[in-house]
Amino acid sequence: MLRRQITIKDIARALKISTSTVSRALHDSHDVNPKTRQAVLEMAQKYDYQPNSIALQLRTQKSRTLGVIIPSFQIPFYSLAITGIQEFAYENGYNIITCQSSESYSREIANIQTLVKSKVDGILLSISRETAMHHHLNEIYQRGIPTVMFNRVVKELNISKVCVDDYKGAYQMVQYLVNCGNRKIAHITGPLNLQLSRDRRKGYMDALHDFNINISWDYMVEGDFTPDSGYSCTKQLLKLTEIPDAIFCTCDAMAFGSIKCLKNNGYRIPHDIAVVGFTDEPFSQLVDPTLTTISQPAYDIGRNAADLLIKQIHSVNNNHEPEIKVLPTKLVIRGSA
């Protein structure tokens, strides 16, 4: 038979003190006699006292819960980012509810509505690849719901954000390819309605310009972050009269598809065509050849996003000004270039 959960009233009755004294002792209030506090804590520990979270929510009007929306659980980056979010949230007394949009704009809106109805204290969001309109994001901002965007962000929105310097990372990668002797560098972009895809493409184009390499629009094809699109985009590039000598993919998943396509068509990597990515997913070290890529601090992005959100929750009535944190990337050189 399950034992009934001990309450503040039980502790107060056993120690012959008021429930308010027990409550203050449990919250380490300075106006409680040290001996009384010690007795309360010892009894709470002995009988495994757990605070009534529902009652606490009713008193504080806070759920102590953060909502998280990611594009897909299948993207390894988000597993690491969620770990960072969850650990920081737990350290600060919060739980998280995680939803995935499955890269769907309509499901992203539905996720936001669900979290708002669940009365989460704030929302952490990385938008789907379909998201081109942002009225739903403006709406939660106007309603005063604390919100932080991470990784896939919208620069134009007056919302706190955590991301990396996508432009600089892409520029550094192209610079590396040029220094390796490559001159015909193609780029498989992500969906260009997303800011990070545009920033990485601009870094690619500016690097080519700075190294006096002609920019060919034929060398730029748009993918959708999946290995299949990396495969099909590479297949398209192989039909060109002048085949590229290097392919820079906006994400590692598309690079995996690109490598598969090149191997299936008899090309040696990197001897015939180099392939590079962006993210540094765990599989980057397992593919053959291992993938040269740009490393993103996914775990740190998650922790920083949770930090900004909790600060915003605590200062929401103090005219909180949105903050932007841009974390550094790192070039990781392996066997594919």
N, C-alpha and C positions, 0 to 999 in steps of 0.2 A: 504494500500500500504506500502511495506517495505521501511524504510528510508535508504538512501545510507550511507554506512559506512564512517565516517570521516577519512581523511588521514592527514599525516604530512603536505602536501602542503596546505590543508584547514586551519590548525592551523597557519601555517606560513603566509598565505594570510590575515587571520583575524587580526593577531597581527602585521603585517607589519615587519616581521623578516625573515631571511633566513631559508630554510628547514634544513640546517646543524645545525643551532642554536637550532631549535626545537628538532632535534634528540639528540643533546648533552644534552639538558635539560631533556629529557625523560630518558636518561641514567645516569642522575645525575653527569654529568661532572663538574669538579671543575672550569672550565674556563667560566662558564655562569653566568651572573649577577643574583644575588638572586631574584630580583624583576621579571626579565624575566622568570626565572625558575618557579617561583610561578604562573605567568600568564599562562604559558604553561601547567603546571600540572592542574590548575583549569579548563582550557578549555578542556583538555583531559578527565578529570573526568566528566565534565558537559555533554559532547557529547559522552561519553562512547567510547573513542578511543581505538582500539585494534591494536597491531602491525601486520603488514603483515608477517605472519610466512613463507610464501613461498619466499618472497623477502629476508627475513633474512637468509633462508637456502642457497639461491643462493650466498649471500655475504660471508657467513661463511663456506660454504660447509659442514654444519652440519644440521642434520634433527631434533636434539633435541629429538630423539626417541630411546628407547631401545627395542630390541626384546627379548621376553621371550618364551622359549619352555619348556613345562612340559609334563610328560607322559600322564596325564589324569585329566580332570576337576572333575571327580568323586571321586578323592582321597582328603579327607578333608584337609590333610596336605598342599596341594598346594594352596587351597583357602586362607589359612592364610599366606603362603609364598608370594603369589601374592599381598596380601594386604600390607605386609611390603615393597615389591618392589615398588608398585605403590605410596605409601605414601612418601617414600624417594625420588623417582624420581620426583614426583610433587613438593616437597619442594625445589628441586634443578633445577627446570625449564625443566624437561623432561616429555614426555609422554611415554606410553608403548604400544606395540603390542604383544598380547599373542597368541601363537599357542599351540595346543596339538598334540603330536605324536600318541596318542591312543595306546601307548605301541608298536609302530611299528618302526622298524629300517629304513625302506624305507621312511616312512612318516617323520621321524626325519630329514633325509637328504633333503627331499622336503621342509620342514619347514625352514631349514637353507638357502636353495637356495632362497626361497621367501623373507626372511628377508634381505638377502644380496642385492637382486634386489630392495628391498624397501629402500635401503640405510640407514638402521638403523645405529646409531653411535656405537652400541655394542650389544652383545648377551649374555643373561643369559640362561643357559641350565641345565636341569636335564634329563639324558638320559633315554631311554625306556628300558623295561626289555628285549627286544630282542637284544639290542646293545652289540655285542661282538667284533666287529671290529671298529677301531677308525680313519681310514684314513680321513674321512670327518671332524673330529675335528682337526686333524693335518693340514688339508688344510686351514681351516679358521685361524688357528694360524699363518701359514706360510704367509698368505696373509695380516697379520698385522691387522686383525679385532679384536678389543678388545673383549675378551670373559671371562666369569666367569662361572664356574660350581658350582651347589649347590645341596646338599643332595645326589643325585646319581652322584658320581664323579669318575674320572679315575685317580688314583694316579700317573700313569706313565707319564701322559701328563704334559708338562711344561706350565700349564694354572692355573690361580688363581682359588681358590676353597673355598667354605664355606660348612662345614658339622659339624656333631657332632662326638664325640668319640664313634663310634659304638661298638668297642671292649670293652671298659670300661663299657658301658651301659649293654651289654650282660653279661659280667662277673659279674657285680653287681646283675643282676637279678637271675642268677644261684646261686650265693652266698646266696641270700635271700631264694630261694627255699630249698637249703640245710639246712639252719638254721631253716627252718620250719619243717624239718624232712624228706624231700623228698630225695630219693636215686636213683630212676629209672626215670630220667628226659629225656624226648624225646625233639627233636628240629625239628620244621618245618621251613626249611630255605626258603629264597627267591631264585630267579634264581641265580645260583652260578657264572654266568658270570659277575655279578655286585659286585663291591668292597664292598659295605655295607653288602651284604649277606655273603660274605666270612669273613669279619671282625667280624660280629656278631656270625658266627659259630665258629670262632677261640676263641672268648671270652667265648663261651659256653664250648668248649672242654678244654680250659686251666683251667677254673674254676673247672670242673669235675676232672681234673688231680690233681690240687692243693688240692682238698678235698679227694683224694685217692678213687675216684669213677671210676669204670671201664667205658671206653668209648665204647659204642656199636654202630656200624654203622647201625644196624637195627633200632636204635632209631632216626636216622637222615633221614628225607624224604624232598624232594625238592618241594616247592609250587611255586605259581606265583603271590603272593600278593593279590589274590582274596578270598572272603569268600568261594566260591565253592572249591577252592584248599585246603583251610583249612579243609573243611568238608571231602573231599576225602582222604587227607593225614591222618587225624585222624582215618578214617575208616580203613585205611591200618595199622595203629599202633594198633588198637583194635584186629587185627587178629594174633598178635604176641603171642607166648606161655606165655611170661611174659609181661603183659600189663603195660605201664608206670604209675607212680603215679603222674606225672606232665608233662605238655606239654608247652614248651616255643616256641611261634610263633614269627617269624621275624617281623611281623607287626600285628596291631590290627585287620585289616580286616580278616586275616586268623584265628585269635583267635576267632572272631565272628562265623566263620564257624565251628571251632573246638568245641565251646560250643554247637552249634546246634546239631552237630553229637553226642556228648556225651549225651545230653538230650534225643535225639531220641532213643538212645540205653540203656536208663535206668540208666545212671551214674549220681551220685550227685557231684556237683562242689561246693566247693573243697574237700568234704569229701572223695570221691572215687579217683578223679583225679583233680589236680589243673591245671588251664590254665592261662597263662600270655602272654602279648603282648609287643609291642614296637611301640611307636609313641604318644599315648595318644590322640586319635581322640575323638571328642565330644561324639560319641555314646558309648564310653567306660564307661561313667557314667550312661548310660541308659539301657544297657543289664543287664540280670539277670542270675547270680550275676554280680555286677559291676566288671569291669576288672582291675586287677593289671597289671601295664604296666610301661614302661619307657617313660617319657615325653621328647619330643623334642621341643625346642623353635622355632617353624616354622616361626612365625612373625619376630623374630630377625634374623633368617637365611636369610629371604628375604631382610630385611633392610641392613644387612651386605653385601650381595651379590651385591645389587644395589650400595652401597657405594664403594666397590672395583671396580666395573665396571666404575663408573663415574670418580673415581680417575685415572683409567687406560686410559680412553678417554682423560682426560686432560693432561696426561703425555706420551701419546703414542709415541711422537717424542723424548722422553728423555730416551730411553732404559729402559722402565718400567720392573721391575723384578716381576714375579708372586708372589702372596702372598697366604698363606693358613691360614684360620681362622677355628679353631676347637672349637665349642661351647659346653658347658657342658650339660649333660642330668640329669634327676632326677627320682629316683624310686618313683612311686606312688602306694601305697598299698591300695587295695580295697578288694572286697569280693571273688574274684575268686581264691585267694591263700592266 
